[in-house]
C-alpha cells in the first residue's frame, strides 16, 4: 500500500497541480491584503482616528441607518439586527473583534474561503485522480496489475486526503506569511468571543465563551478541513463515475456556485438543508451568523455532510471495483 500511495503522490507532484494552487493562493492573498490595507487607511481618514472603538461604533451606526430603509428584505433586516447586537456586545465587553495582525487576517481569509475558494482548490486535485487514467489511456495497465482494485482506489483516496491536508495548511501558511509583512505577525492570544446563539433577529449571549484566537483558529481550520474532505470525496466520486476531468470539474463547479446562490434564497425551502452545498459554511456557526434555514445547527450540518461523504465514498468503491476496462 505504501508503494501505491508513494506512486500516486509522485504522479500528483509531476502534474505540478500543487505548485499552481500555491501560486493562486499567493496571488489572492496579496490582493486581499492590499484591499484590507486600503480599507483600514480609508476608514482611518474618514474617522480621523486609529481607535477601534470609534470604528466599531461607526459600523453599528451605519447598520442602524440601513435598518431604516424600506428597500431591504425581512431576511436581510434580521441579519443586520443580529450583526448590530453582536458588535454592540463586543463594544460593551471592550473586545476588538478585528484585532490587527496576520492571525486575524488568516482567520478572516480562511472563513471566507470555506464554501467556495478552498473547495475549488481541492476540486483541481480530486477531479482527475481517477479520470486522468482514462484520459491518458493508462487505466488498462493500472487495473490489470496483480493488485486488487479496491487497494488501488484506496491509495488514490489516501493521496487525496494528504493533498487536501497540504492545501489547507499551505493556504494558512501563505496567508500568514504574506499578510504579516503588512499587518505584523501578532494576534495569537487576542480574545475571541464564540457561542452566540441566533434566534430570529435576537442574539442569545448566555452561552458565550471567551477564548484565545489561536484556539479559535484551530477550530476554524478543523471545520475547513472537514468541508474540504467532503467536497474532495464528492469530486473523487464524479471522477470515478464520469471518467472525464473536465466534466467532473464542471458538475462540481456548478454545484458549488449554486450553493453560494442558494444560501441567500432558501430560507423558506426547508428541505434544502439536506443539500451538501447549503451546509458548507460551517465556520459561520462559530461566529454566530444566522444559518440559511432556521433550525440548522453545526451538528446537523456536519451530519448532513457526513452522510454525503459516506455515500460518495461507498459508491466510488462499488463502481470502481466492478467497472469494465475498455
DOVO-41982 format. One record per residue (C-alpha): x, y, z. Coordinates in Angstrom, 2 decimals, m for minus. Layout:
<nodes>
[[X, Y, Z]],
...
</nodes>
This chain:
<nodes>
[[0.00, 0.00, 0.00]],
[[2.80, 2.42, 0.85]],
[[4.32, 1.96, m2.62]],
[[0.94, 2.62, m4.24]],
[[0.47, 5.82, m2.23]],
[[4.04, 6.95, m2.99]],
[[3.41, 6.32, m6.69]],
[[0.19, 8.36, m6.64]],
[[1.91, 11.20, m4.79]],
[[4.70, 11.26, m7.38]],
[[2.13, 11.46, m10.19]],
[[0.39, 14.32, m8.39]],
[[3.63, 16.24, m7.91]],
[[4.66, 15.60, m11.52]],
[[1.47, 17.27, m12.75]],
[[2.51, 20.42, m10.82]],
[[m1.05, 20.95, m9.59]],
[[0.13, 21.83, m6.08]],
[[2.52, 24.47, m7.44]],
[[m0.31, 26.06, m9.43]],
[[m2.57, 26.00, m6.36]],
[[0.16, 27.62, m4.25]],
[[0.58, 30.37, m6.86]],
[[m3.19, 31.00, m6.96]],
[[m3.35, 31.26, m3.16]],
[[m0.35, 33.60, m3.08]],
[[m1.81, 35.97, m5.66]],
[[m5.21, 36.11, m3.96]],
[[m3.67, 36.68, m0.53]],
[[m1.66, 39.61, m1.90]],
[[m4.83, 41.10, m3.42]],
[[m6.85, 40.62, m0.23]],
[[m4.04, 42.04, 1.91]],
[[m3.85, 45.14, m0.25]],
[[m7.64, 45.52, m0.21]],
[[m7.81, 45.25, 3.57]],
[[m4.92, 47.67, 4.00]],
[[m6.68, 50.23, 1.79]],
[[m9.89, 49.72, 3.73]],
[[m8.12, 50.40, 7.02]],
[[m6.49, 53.51, 5.56]],
[[m9.81, 54.80, 4.19]],
[[m11.57, 54.21, 7.49]],
[[m8.76, 55.96, 9.37]],
[[m9.02, 59.00, 7.13]],
[[m12.80, 59.00, 7.41]],
[[m12.90, 58.84, 11.21]],
[[m9.67, 60.69, 11.87]],
[[m8.56, 58.15, 14.48]],
[[m7.00, 54.69, 14.88]],
[[m9.22, 53.76, 17.83]],
[[m11.04, 50.51, 17.00]],
[[m13.90, 51.51, 19.32]],
[[m14.75, 54.53, 17.17]],
[[m14.59, 52.35, 14.07]],
[[m16.87, 49.73, 15.63]],
[[m19.31, 52.37, 16.79]],
[[m19.44, 53.80, 13.27]],
[[m20.18, 50.34, 11.86]],
[[m23.08, 50.00, 14.29]],
[[m24.43, 53.43, 13.32]],
[[m24.16, 52.61, 9.60]],
[[m26.05, 49.34, 10.10]],
[[m28.76, 51.02, 12.15]],
[[m29.20, 53.59, 9.40]],
[[m29.63, 50.79, 6.87]],
[[m32.37, 49.30, 9.03]],
[[m34.40, 52.43, 8.42]],
[[m34.58, 51.70, 4.70]],
[[m37.74, 50.14, 3.25]],
[[m35.81, 48.57, 0.38]],
[[m34.18, 45.71, 2.32]],
[[m35.87, 42.34, 2.72]],
[[m37.04, 40.98, 6.05]],
[[m34.34, 38.29, 5.99]],
[[m31.57, 40.81, 5.37]],
[[m33.05, 43.06, 8.07]],
[[m32.82, 40.20, 10.58]],
[[m29.19, 39.57, 9.68]],
[[m28.32, 43.23, 10.16]],
[[m30.09, 43.29, 13.52]],
[[m28.10, 40.26, 14.61]],
[[m24.82, 41.86, 13.50]],
[[m25.64, 45.06, 15.38]],
[[m26.27, 43.13, 18.61]],
[[m23.06, 41.16, 18.24]],
[[m20.93, 44.24, 17.53]],
[[m22.53, 46.08, 20.44]],
[[m21.69, 43.15, 22.71]],
[[m18.04, 43.31, 21.61]],
[[m18.08, 47.04, 22.30]],
[[m19.64, 46.60, 25.73]],
[[m17.05, 43.96, 26.62]],
[[m14.22, 46.17, 25.30]],
[[m13.01, 43.44, 22.93]],
[[m11.80, 44.20, 19.43]],
[[m13.43, 41.64, 17.05]],
[[m10.87, 42.50, 14.35]],
[[m7.61, 42.61, 16.26]],
[[m4.99, 43.82, 13.74]],
[[m2.36, 41.27, 12.74]],
[[m1.64, 38.37, 10.42]],
[[m3.53, 35.90, 12.62]],
[[m6.76, 37.88, 12.30]],
[[m6.21, 38.10, 8.54]],
[[m5.75, 34.32, 8.31]],
[[m8.96, 33.78, 10.28]],
[[m10.87, 36.17, 8.02]],
[[m9.40, 34.69, 4.84]],
[[m9.98, 31.06, 5.78]],
[[m13.57, 31.70, 6.92]],
[[m14.45, 33.45, 3.67]],
[[m12.82, 30.64, 1.66]],
[[m14.75, 27.79, 3.28]],
[[m17.62, 27.29, 0.87]],
[[m16.08, 28.17, m2.49]],
[[m12.39, 29.03, m2.81]],
[[m10.82, 26.13, m0.88]],
[[m13.33, 23.59, m2.32]],
[[m12.33, 24.80, m5.80]],
[[m8.66, 24.22, m4.98]],
[[m9.43, 20.70, m3.77]],
[[m11.52, 20.10, m6.88]],
[[m8.48, 20.80, m9.06]],
[[m6.70, 17.83, m7.49]],
[[m9.61, 15.44, m6.95]],
[[m11.24, 15.78, m10.37]],
[[m8.60, 13.84, m12.28]],
[[m7.18, 11.39, m9.77]],
[[m9.14, 8.61, m11.47]],
[[m10.46, 10.14, m14.69]],
[[m6.93, 11.07, m15.81]],
[[m6.14, 7.36, m16.03]],
[[m8.89, 7.04, m18.65]],
[[m7.79, 10.19, m20.46]],
[[m4.17, 9.06, m20.66]],
[[m5.14, 5.51, m21.53]],
[[m3.25, 4.05, m18.57]],
[[m6.34, 2.63, m16.89]],
[[m5.94, m0.80, m18.59]],
[[m2.39, m1.15, m17.33]],
[[m3.46, 0.04, m13.88]],
[[m6.38, m2.36, m13.46]],
[[m4.62, m5.41, m14.93]],
[[m1.85, m5.25, m12.33]],
[[m1.78, m8.02, m9.69]],
[[m3.23, m5.66, m7.12]],
[[m6.85, m5.62, m6.02]],
[[m8.84, m2.74, m7.39]],
[[m10.02, m1.53, m4.00]],
[[m6.40, m1.16, m2.91]],
[[m5.64, 0.94, m6.00]],
[[m8.60, 3.21, m5.34]],
[[m7.79, 3.42, m1.63]],
[[m4.26, 4.57, m2.44]],
[[m5.71, 7.31, m4.63]],
[[m8.14, 8.36, m1.90]],
[[m5.39, 8.48, 0.73]],
[[m3.40, 10.63, m1.71]],
[[m6.42, 12.94, m1.92]],
[[m6.58, 13.21, 1.89]],
[[m2.88, 14.03, 2.07]],
[[m3.21, 16.61, m0.71]],
[[m6.26, 18.14, 0.99]],
[[m4.41, 18.48, 4.29]],
[[m1.43, 20.01, 2.49]],
[[m3.57, 22.54, 0.59]],
[[m5.44, 23.69, 3.72]],
[[m2.19, 24.02, 5.68]],
[[m0.45, 25.75, 2.77]],
[[m3.31, 28.25, 2.45]],
[[m2.99, 29.14, 6.12]],
[[0.81, 29.41, 5.99]],
[[0.92, 31.55, 2.83]],
[[m1.78, 33.90, 4.11]],
[[0.03, 34.26, 7.45]],
[[3.47, 34.92, 5.95]],
[[2.35, 37.38, 3.26]],
[[m0.19, 39.33, 5.31]],
[[2.23, 39.54, 8.22]],
[[4.54, 41.69, 6.11]],
[[1.87, 44.42, 6.18]],
[[m0.05, 43.79, 9.41]],
[[2.62, 42.21, 11.63]],
[[2.85, 38.66, 12.96]],
[[0.89, 39.16, 16.18]],
[[m2.61, 38.42, 17.42]],
[[m2.26, 34.79, 18.55]],
[[m3.56, 35.47, 22.06]],
[[m6.18, 38.08, 21.13]],
[[m9.55, 37.30, 22.80]],
[[m12.33, 35.97, 20.57]],
[[m15.97, 35.54, 21.59]],
[[m17.79, 32.43, 20.40]],
[[m21.08, 30.83, 21.37]],
[[m23.57, 33.40, 20.06]],
[[m26.96, 31.71, 19.59]],
[[m29.12, 33.37, 16.94]],
[[m32.88, 33.13, 17.39]],
[[m34.59, 35.04, 14.60]],
[[m33.45, 38.63, 14.93]],
[[m32.29, 38.18, 18.53]],
[[m28.93, 37.02, 19.86]],
[[m28.64, 34.89, 22.99]],
[[m25.37, 35.67, 24.80]],
[[m25.87, 33.32, 27.74]],
[[m23.63, 30.60, 26.24]],
[[m20.76, 32.70, 25.00]],
[[m17.16, 31.75, 25.73]],
[[m14.02, 33.85, 25.57]],
[[m11.06, 32.01, 24.01]],
[[m7.68, 32.89, 22.56]],
[[m7.57, 33.49, 18.83]],
[[m5.14, 30.61, 18.23]],
[[m7.67, 28.17, 19.70]],
[[m10.44, 29.69, 17.59]],
[[m8.20, 29.42, 14.53]],
[[m7.65, 25.71, 15.20]],
[[m11.42, 25.18, 15.28]],
[[m11.75, 27.14, 12.04]],
[[m9.12, 25.03, 10.30]],
[[m10.67, 21.81, 11.59]],
[[m14.05, 22.72, 10.10]],
[[m12.49, 23.94, 6.85]],
[[m10.53, 20.68, 6.54]],
[[m13.72, 18.67, 7.12]],
[[m15.56, 20.60, 4.39]],
[[m12.58, 20.19, 2.04]],
[[m12.55, 16.42, 2.59]],
[[m16.28, 16.14, 1.87]],
[[m16.05, 18.22, m1.32]],
[[m12.92, 16.33, m2.36]],
[[m14.67, 13.00, m1.85]],
[[m17.69, 14.07, m3.90]],
[[m15.39, 15.24, m6.71]],
[[m13.47, 11.97, m6.38]],
[[m16.75, 10.08, m6.87]],
[[m17.51, 12.11, m10.01]],
[[m14.04, 11.32, m11.30]],
[[m14.84, 7.61, m10.95]],
[[m18.35, 7.80, m12.40]],
[[m17.90, 10.25, m15.28]],
[[m14.29, 9.36, m16.23]],
[[m13.77, 12.87, m17.57]],
[[m11.77, 15.52, m15.73]],
[[m13.49, 18.44, m17.47]],
[[m17.00, 17.11, m16.86]],
[[m16.23, 16.25, m13.23]],
[[m14.96, 19.78, m12.63]],
[[m17.96, 21.25, m14.46]],
[[m20.51, 19.39, m12.35]],
[[m18.80, 20.22, m9.06]],
[[m18.21, 23.84, m10.03]],
[[m21.91, 24.24, m10.87]],
[[m22.84, 22.66, m7.53]],
[[m20.58, 24.96, m5.52]],
[[m21.74, 28.10, m7.29]],
[[m25.40, 27.11, m6.94]],
[[m24.77, 26.55, m3.23]],
[[m23.37, 30.05, m2.85]],
[[m26.51, 31.41, m4.52]],
[[m28.94, 29.17, m2.64]],
[[m27.55, 30.27, 0.74]],
[[m29.26, 33.62, 0.18]],
[[m32.51, 32.24, m1.23]],
[[m33.54, 29.05, 0.59]],
[[m34.83, 30.33, 3.93]],
[[m38.36, 29.14, 3.08]],
[[m37.27, 25.88, 1.39]],
[[m36.71, 23.72, 4.44]],
[[m35.78, 20.51, 2.63]],
[[m32.82, 22.33, 1.04]],
[[m30.94, 21.88, 4.32]],
[[m30.16, 18.33, 3.19]],
[[m28.18, 19.56, 0.17]],
[[m24.45, 19.39, 0.80]],
[[m23.73, 22.78, m0.81]],
[[m26.01, 24.59, 1.65]],
[[m24.08, 23.18, 4.62]],
[[m20.52, 24.11, 3.65]],
[[m20.23, 27.36, 5.66]],
[[m19.54, 25.61, 8.97]],
[[m17.39, 28.43, 10.34]],
[[m20.48, 30.68, 10.42]],
[[m21.75, 28.73, 13.41]],
[[m18.64, 29.66, 15.41]],
[[m19.22, 33.34, 14.64]],
[[m22.92, 33.32, 15.45]],
[[m24.04, 34.07, 11.90]],
[[m27.62, 33.11, 11.06]],
[[m27.88, 29.80, 9.16]],
[[m29.53, 29.80, 5.70]],
[[m32.53, 27.91, 7.11]],
[[m33.96, 28.18, 10.61]],
[[m33.19, 25.11, 12.72]],
[[m29.84, 24.32, 11.12]],
[[m27.03, 23.80, 13.63]],
[[m23.34, 22.94, 13.47]],
[[m24.12, 19.33, 14.40]],
[[m26.91, 18.94, 11.85]],
[[m24.78, 20.42, 9.06]],
[[m21.86, 18.15, 9.91]],
[[m24.15, 15.10, 9.96]],
[[m25.57, 16.01, 6.54]],
[[m22.07, 16.39, 5.13]],
[[m21.00, 13.14, 6.76]],
[[m23.83, 11.26, 5.04]],
[[m22.89, 12.76, 1.66]],
[[m19.24, 11.82, 2.30]],
[[m20.11, 8.21, 3.19]],
[[m22.42, 7.71, 0.21]],
[[m19.89, 9.20, m2.20]],
[[m17.04, 7.06, m0.87]],
[[m19.04, 3.81, m0.89]],
[[m20.37, 4.47, m4.39]],
[[m16.85, 5.21, m5.64]],
[[m15.51, 1.87, m4.44]],
[[m18.51, m0.11, m5.72]],
[[m18.31, 1.38, m9.21]],
[[m14.51, 1.25, m9.50]],
[[m14.22, m2.38, m8.43]],
[[m16.95, m3.50, m10.87]],
[[m16.40, m1.29, m13.92]],
[[m15.27, m2.81, m17.22]],
[[m11.93, m1.92, m18.76]],
[[m12.14, m0.84, m22.37]],
</nodes>
